[in-house]
Amino acid sequence: MTEAIRKIVIVGGGTAGWMTAAGLSAMLKGLPIEIALIESAEIGTVGVGEATVPHIRHYNARLGLDEADFMRRTQATYKLGIEFRDWGRKGETYIHPFGAYGHPIGGAPFHQHWLRARHLAARGQGTVDPIEVYSLPIMAAFAGKFVPPAADPRSLGSTFNYAYQFDATLYALYLRDYAEARGVVRTEGKVTSVQQRPEDGFVTGITLESGQAIEGDLFVDCSGFRGLLIEGALKAGYDDWTQWLPCDRAVAVPCDSVEPAKPYTRATADDAGWRWRIPLQHRVGNGYVYCSGFIADDEAARVLVEKLDGKAQADPRFLRFVTGRRKKQWLKNVVAVGLSSGFLEPLESTSIHLIQVAITTLLELFPHRGCEQADQDEYNRVMDLEFERIRDFLVLHYHANQREDSDFWRDRRDKPIPDSLAWKMELWRERGVVANYKDGFFKEPSWVAVYLGQNIMPDGYDPLAEALDPAHAAQILAETKTAVARTVQAMPAHEDFLRAFVEGRTRA
């Protein structure tokens, strides 16, 4: 009979380590399994990721976290989407929302009816508004408004989702308290050596600088870019994706808030990359992701600091990375989670999402001590798809630009793209079809937002949209626009709802 896992050792803390510890301690409750986490206070965490996607709500809910308490402890704000400035052409702005454009009509997606109306308007048959006016989360974000989604699926108020913007360091500390209260044992120290079984290379234990030896059955590598176990010991290898995503550096600086926090993250294209702006309750997170082949580090820091809204709260902090993923994210009895598994720039706030997917997939395939090859293969298949599909979505942002003012942006537009993205773009250009698939994060409204926001217009539209009389379709579009505007007008300001919620004066 196959022996059960009795001890899990997590190497590394930070967001990845403590999300893993919290998730495993909650979901494995009642089983005779010890969970140990080893981290060193001397080894800093990256800790600049502060924006998330809506899936984080489901993770927090599975842990049983109280939303108001979580938001107080992490200085969180609400997030309805991401604003992109200067990505298509300089001076243009659009929002990638966490939600739909209207409701499907007669079996065809709402955007297909909008595309048909646009084609008719081009022939002098009626008019059509920008597609943003039919999206509740976009219009609420621009207006600085927020309320949680409505429970009734027939309501326009149910057509969106939301995420959070929070302090990642505070989130890790919050989850540390949660995990330790559920039996996770933290040990302070640096790992100096890794022990492996001679016959198959499985990791059997680690030794700390103090000389303490810690053994385990399953090891989770949350050691960051170093990949102490997955790469240092097991030599898993790395798929380098810089040919498609060449940005290899980032500089981050927090600053004072000078205005009420907006319910969205901002990504502004700059000469050699892009700048992020993430409003929290107590400050604003800022950074510049850039390609070192087009700008020097000191110049990138100067640009970032000069464009801050408020006074800088710290000196610029630099980060170097190589975009890509491990060739095997689960190898033998080691599972890589977080930066040890790979890195995709935070353009769409997917870093914490990838941690969450790794944890939930590991739990779904939770192994015996032998870590069967079928479990490893399925885990790697799922994670490979997640990484590839996020990669393609990020590459789309760079490739679909019409900028002529920067060598970097011309270079990104002219370089080849992955075949897996090329066929998606062909489908879209023909008649506005978005490739759907079972696995992977970004769904139809996300692709529609970026395609249209960066001026990639289809040549046609879905024939199913022809089933509706043009006048009737125009009436539905007009009613949707009016309903969105009316709903947004009735919403409270984001800052007011947030303050009342964290103070316990209103419920989500």
C-alpha positions in Angstrom: 0.0 0.0 0.0 1.3 3.5 -0.9 2.4 5.5 2.1 0.7 8.8 2.9 2.4 12.1 3.2 3.2 12.9 6.8 5.2 16.1 6.5 5.3 19.0 4.1 8.2 21.4 4.1 7.7 24.9 2.5 11.0 26.5 1.7 10.6 30.3 1.6 8.0 32.7 3.0 6.7 35.9 1.4 3.4 35.9 -0.4 3.9 32.5 -2.1 5.1 30.7 1.0 2.4 32.0 3.4 -0.4 31.6 0.8 0.7 28.0 0.4 1.0 27.4 4.2 -2.5 28.9 4.7 -4.1 27.0 1.9 -2.6 23.6 2.9 -3.3 24.1 6.6 -7.0 24.9 5.8 -7.6 22.2 3.2 -5.7 19.4 4.9 -7.2 20.0 8.3 -8.0 16.8 10.1 -5.2 14.8 8.4 -2.1 13.7 10.3 0.2 15.9 8.3 2.8 18.3 9.7 3.5 21.5 7.8 6.8 23.4 8.3 7.8 26.6 6.7 11.4 27.8 6.6 12.3 31.4 5.9 15.1 33.8 6.7 14.4 37.4 7.7 17.8 38.2 6.1 16.6 37.2 2.7 14.2 39.9 1.4 11.0 39.1 -0.5 10.1 40.8 -3.8 7.0 42.2 -2.2 6.0 44.7 -5.0 3.0 42.8 -6.3 -0.1 44.6 -4.9 -2.8 44.2 -7.5 -4.9 41.1 -8.0 -7.6 39.5 -10.1 -11.1 38.4 -8.9 -10.0 34.8 -8.2 -8.3 36.0 -5.0 -11.8 36.4 -3.5 -12.5 32.7 -3.9 -9.2 31.8 -2.3 -9.9 34.1 0.7 -13.4 32.6 0.9 -12.1 29.0 1.0 -9.9 30.1 3.9 -12.9 31.5 5.6 -11.4 35.0 5.8 -13.6 37.9 6.9 -13.5 40.4 4.0 -13.6 43.5 6.2 -10.9 42.3 8.5 -8.7 41.3 5.5 -9.1 44.7 4.0 -8.2 46.5 7.2 -5.2 44.3 7.8 -3.8 44.6 4.3 -4.8 48.3 3.6 -6.8 47.0 0.6 -8.9 48.9 -1.9 -11.4 47.5 -4.4 -10.4 46.9 -8.1 -12.8 46.8 -11.0 -10.2 46.5 -13.7 -7.0 48.0 -15.2 -6.7 51.2 -17.1 -4.3 51.2 -20.0 -2.8 54.5 -21.1 -0.9 55.1 -24.4 -0.8 51.4 -25.4 -2.5 51.6 -28.7 -1.6 55.1 -29.7 -0.2 57.8 -27.4 -3.0 59.7 -25.8 -5.5 56.9 -25.9 -7.0 55.2 -22.8 -9.1 52.1 -22.2 -10.0 49.9 -19.3 -9.8 46.1 -19.2 -12.8 45.5 -16.9 -13.6 42.6 -14.6 -17.0 42.1 -16.2 -19.1 41.8 -19.4 -20.3 44.3 -22.0 -24.1 44.1 -21.6 -25.8 40.8 -21.9 -25.8 38.3 -24.8 -28.6 39.0 -27.2 -30.4 36.2 -29.2 -27.5 33.7 -28.9 -24.7 36.1 -29.9 -22.4 37.9 -27.6 -23.2 41.6 -26.9 -20.0 42.8 -28.6 -21.1 41.1 -31.9 -24.2 43.3 -32.0 -22.1 46.3 -31.3 -19.8 45.3 -34.2 -22.8 45.0 -36.5 -24.1 48.4 -35.4 -20.6 49.8 -36.1 -20.6 48.4 -39.6 -24.0 49.8 -40.3 -23.0 53.2 -39.0 -20.0 53.2 -41.3 -22.5 52.8 -44.2 -24.5 55.7 -42.9 -27.2 53.6 -41.2 -27.5 54.9 -37.7 -24.8 55.7 -35.0 -23.0 53.7 -32.4 -21.4 54.7 -29.1 -18.0 53.6 -27.9 -18.3 50.1 -26.4 -17.2 51.3 -23.0 -20.6 52.9 -22.3 -22.2 49.4 -22.2 -19.8 48.1 -19.5 -20.9 48.7 -15.9 -17.4 48.1 -14.4 -15.7 50.4 -16.9 -18.1 53.3 -16.3 -18.1 52.8 -12.5 -14.3 52.8 -12.5 -14.0 56.0 -14.5 -16.6 57.6 -12.2 -14.7 56.4 -9.1 -17.8 54.4 -7.9 -18.2 51.0 -6.2 -20.7 48.6 -4.8 -20.4 44.8 -4.8 -22.1 42.8 -7.6 -25.8 42.1 -7.4 -26.9 38.5 -6.5 -29.7 38.4 -9.1 -28.1 37.1 -12.4 -30.8 38.9 -14.4 -29.7 42.2 -13.0 -27.3 44.5 -14.8 -25.6 44.8 -11.4 -24.5 41.2 -11.6 -22.5 41.6 -14.8 -19.2 42.3 -13.1 -16.7 41.1 -10.6 -14.0 42.7 -8.5 -10.6 42.1 -7.0 -8.3 43.9 -4.5 -5.3 46.2 -4.5 -3.4 45.5 -1.3 0.0 45.6 0.4 1.5 42.2 -0.4 3.8 42.3 2.6 0.9 42.8 4.9 -1.0 40.1 3.2 1.8 37.6 3.8 1.9 38.6 7.5 -1.9 38.2 7.7 -1.7 34.7 6.3 1.2 33.9 8.5 -1.0 34.5 11.6 -3.7 32.4 10.0 -1.4 29.5 9.1 0.4 29.4 12.5 -2.9 29.4 14.3 -3.6 26.2 12.4 -0.4 24.4 13.3 2.1 25.5 10.7 5.5 25.7 12.3 7.9 28.4 11.1 11.6 28.1 11.4 14.0 31.0 11.0 17.1 30.2 9.0 19.0 30.0 5.7 19.2 26.7 3.8 22.8 25.7 3.2 22.3 22.2 1.7 19.7 19.9 0.3 19.7 16.1 0.8 18.5 13.7 -1.9 17.9 10.0 -2.2 20.7 8.5 -4.3 18.5 6.1 -6.1 15.9 8.5 -7.5 16.9 12.1 -6.5 13.9 12.7 -4.3 14.6 15.4 -1.7 14.7 13.9 1.8 15.6 17.0 3.8 17.4 20.3 4.1 20.1 21.6 6.4 20.1 25.2 7.8 23.0 27.5 8.5 22.5 26.7 12.2 23.1 23.0 11.5 19.5 22.1 12.1 18.2 19.3 9.7 14.6 19.3 8.6 13.2 16.2 6.9 10.0 15.9 4.9 8.0 13.9 2.4 6.8 16.7 0.1 8.6 19.9 -0.5 7.2 23.2 -1.8 9.8 25.6 -3.3 8.8 29.2 -2.5 12.4 30.4 -2.6 11.8 33.0 -5.3 13.9 33.4 -8.4 16.7 31.2 -7.0 14.5 28.1 -7.2 16.6 26.6 -4.4 15.1 23.1 -4.7 13.4 23.0 -8.1 16.5 24.3 -9.9 19.4 24.3 -7.4 18.9 20.7 -6.5 16.7 19.1 -9.2 17.9 21.1 -12.3 14.4 21.4 -13.7 15.5 23.8 -16.5 13.8 27.0 -17.6 11.9 28.1 -20.7 13.1 31.6 -21.5 10.4 33.8 -23.1 12.3 37.1 -23.5 11.9 36.8 -27.3 8.3 37.6 -26.8 8.4 39.6 -23.5 11.8 41.3 -23.4 11.3 43.5 -20.3 13.9 42.2 -17.8 13.9 44.8 -15.1 11.6 46.8 -12.8 12.0 49.6 -10.3 9.5 50.3 -7.6 8.8 53.3 -5.4 5.8 53.8 -3.0 4.5 57.4 -2.7 2.0 59.4 -0.7 -1.7 59.5 -1.8 -2.8 62.9 -3.1 -6.4 61.9 -4.0 -9.1 59.4 -3.1 -8.2 55.9 -4.1 -9.6 54.9 -7.5 -11.1 51.4 -7.9 -8.7 50.4 -10.6 -5.0 49.8 -11.3 -3.3 51.9 -14.0 -0.7 50.8 -16.5 0.9 53.6 -18.6 3.1 52.8 -21.6 6.4 54.6 -21.4 9.4 54.8 -23.8 11.0 51.5 -22.8 8.2 49.6 -21.1 5.3 50.6 -18.8 4.6 52.1 -15.4 2.1 50.8 -12.8 0.1 52.8 -10.3 -1.8 51.0 -7.6 -3.8 53.0 -5.0 -4.0 51.5 -1.5 -5.6 52.9 1.6 -2.3 54.2 3.0 -0.2 54.9 0.0 0.2 54.4 -3.8 2.4 51.7 -5.2 4.4 52.7 -8.3 6.8 50.9 -10.6 8.4 50.9 -14.0 8.8 47.6 -15.9 11.4 48.1 -18.6 13.8 46.5 -21.1 17.4 47.2 -20.1 18.4 47.2 -23.8 16.4 50.4 -24.3 17.0 52.3 -21.0 19.6 52.4 -18.2 18.6 51.6 -14.6 19.3 55.1 -13.3 17.3 56.7 -16.1 14.3 54.4 -15.5 14.4 55.3 -11.8 14.6 59.0 -12.6 11.6 58.7 -15.0 9.5 56.9 -12.4 10.3 59.3 -9.5 9.6 62.4 -11.7 6.1 61.0 -12.6 5.0 60.1 -9.1 1.7 61.7 -8.0 2.9 62.3 -4.4 6.1 62.4 -2.3 8.2 59.2 -2.5 8.1 57.1 0.7 11.3 55.1 0.0 14.3 54.9 -2.3 13.9 53.2 -5.7 14.1 49.4 -5.4 15.3 47.4 -8.4 14.4 43.9 -9.5 15.9 41.8 -12.3 14.1 38.9 -13.9 13.9 36.6 -16.9 10.3 36.0 -18.2 9.5 32.4 -18.7 8.7 29.3 -16.6 10.3 26.1 -15.3 10.3 23.2 -17.7 8.9 21.2 -14.8 7.1 22.9 -12.0 6.5 19.6 -10.2 9.5 17.4 -10.3 9.9 14.3 -8.1 8.7 15.4 -4.7 9.2 19.2 -5.2 6.5 21.6 -6.3 7.6 25.1 -7.3 5.1 27.9 -6.3 5.5 31.6 -7.0 8.6 33.1 -8.5 10.5 29.8 -8.3 8.0 28.4 -10.9 8.5 31.2 -13.4 7.9 34.9 -13.9 5.4 36.9 -16.1 5.5 40.6 -15.7 2.7 42.0 -13.6 0.9 43.8 -16.5 -2.4 42.0 -15.8 -1.8 41.3 -12.1 -1.5 37.6 -12.5 1.4 36.8 -10.1 -0.8 36.0 -7.1 -3.3 34.3 -9.4 -0.6 31.8 -10.5 0.3 31.1 -6.9 -3.4 30.4 -6.2 -3.7 28.1 -9.2 -0.6 26.2 -8.1 -1.9 25.7 -4.6 -5.4 24.6 -5.7 -4.1 22.3 -8.4 -1.7 20.7 -5.9 -4.6 20.1 -3.5 -6.6 18.5 -6.3 -3.7 16.2 -7.2 -2.5 15.8 -3.6 0.0 12.8 -3.7 1.2 9.9 -1.7 4.9 9.8 -0.8 5.8 8.3 -4.1 4.5 11.4 -6.0 3.2 9.4 -8.9 4.3 10.5 -12.4 0.7 10.8 -13.6 0.0 13.4 -10.9 3.2 15.3 -11.8 2.4 15.3 -15.5 -1.2 16.5 -15.0 0.0 19.3 -12.6 2.6 20.4 -15.1 0.1 20.3 -18.0 -2.4 22.6 -16.1 0.3 25.0 -15.0 2.0 25.1 -18.5 -1.4 26.1 -20.0 -1.9 28.8 -17.4 1.5 30.3 -18.1 1.2 30.0 -21.9 -2.2 31.6 -22.1 -1.3 34.5 -19.8 1.9 34.9 -21.8 -0.1 35.2 -25.0 -2.5 37.8 -23.5 0.5 39.9 -22.3 2.2 39.7 -25.7 -1.0 40.9 -27.3 -0.7 44.2 -25.4 2.8 44.8 -26.8 2.2 43.6 -30.3 -1.1 45.5 -30.9 0.4 49.0 -30.7 0.5 51.7 -33.3 3.2 53.8 -31.5 5.7 55.5 -33.8 7.5 57.6 -31.1 9.7 54.9 -29.6 12.2 52.3 -30.9 11.0 49.9 -28.2 7.3 50.0 -29.3 8.2 49.7 -33.0 10.4 46.7 -32.1 7.5 45.0 -30.2 5.1 45.5 -33.0 7.4 44.1 -35.7 8.7 41.1 -33.8 7.1 37.6 -34.4 4.5 36.4 -31.9 3.7 32.9 -30.6 1.7 30.8 -33.0 -0.8 30.2 -30.3 -1.5 34.0 -30.2 -1.4 34.4 -34.0 -4.4 32.1 -34.7 -6.4 33.8 -31.9 -5.8 37.1 -33.6 -6.8 35.7 -37.0 -10.1 34.5 -35.5 -10.8 37.9 -34.1 -9.8 39.9 -37.3 -12.2 37.8 -39.4 -15.4 38.4 -37.5 -14.7 39.2 -33.8 -14.6 35.6 -32.5 -12.7 35.1 -29.3 -11.1 31.7 -28.9 -12.6 30.0 -25.8 -11.1 27.1 -23.9 -11.7 25.1 -20.8 -8.5 25.9 -19.0 -6.8 29.2 -18.6 -7.7 32.5 -17.0 -8.6 35.2 -19.5 -12.1 34.9 -21.0 -14.0 36.7 -23.8 -14.6 40.1 -22.2 -10.9 40.5 -21.4 -9.8 39.8 -25.0 -12.5 42.1 -26.4 -11.3 44.9 -24.1 -7.7 44.7 -25.3 -8.5 44.1 -29.0 -10.8 47.0 -29.2 -8.9 49.2 -26.8 -5.8 48.9 -29.0 -7.6 49.4 -32.3 -7.7 45.8 -33.6 -11.0 45.9 -35.3 -12.6 42.8 -37.0 -13.4 42.9 -40.7 -16.9 41.4 -40.0 -19.1 40.1 -37.2 -20.9 36.9 -36.2 -23.8 36.0 -38.6 -26.0 35.2 -35.6 -26.2 38.9 -35.0 -28.2 39.2 -38.2 -31.1 37.4 -36.6 -32.1 40.6 -34.8 -33.7 43.5 -36.6 -31.3 46.5 -36.7 -33.8 48.8 -35.1 -34.5 46.4 -32.3 -30.8 45.8 -31.7 -30.2 49.6 -31.6 -33.0 49.9 -29.1 -31.4 47.2 -26.8 -28.0 49.0 -27.1 -29.5 52.3 -26.1 -31.4 50.8 -23.2 -28.2 49.1 -22.0 -26.3 52.4 -22.1 -29.1 54.1 -20.2 -29.2 51.4 -17.6 -25.4 51.4 -17.1 -25.4 55.2 -16.6 -28.4 55.1 -14.2 -26.8 52.3 -12.1 -23.4 54.0 -11.9 -25.1 57.3 -10.9 -26.7 55.5 -8.0 -23.5 53.9 -6.7 -21.6 55.5 -3.8 -18.1 56.8 -4.3 -15.5 54.1 -3.9 -13.8 55.8 -1.1 -17.1 56.2 0.8 -18.1 52.6 0.4 -14.6 51.4 1.3 -14.5 53.4 4.5 -17.9 52.4 5.6 -17.2 48.7 5.0 -13.9 48.5 6.8 -15.4 50.4 9.7 -18.3 48.0 9.9 -21.0 50.6 8.9 -22.1 48.7 5.8 -22.1 45.1 4.5 -20.7 43.8 1.2 
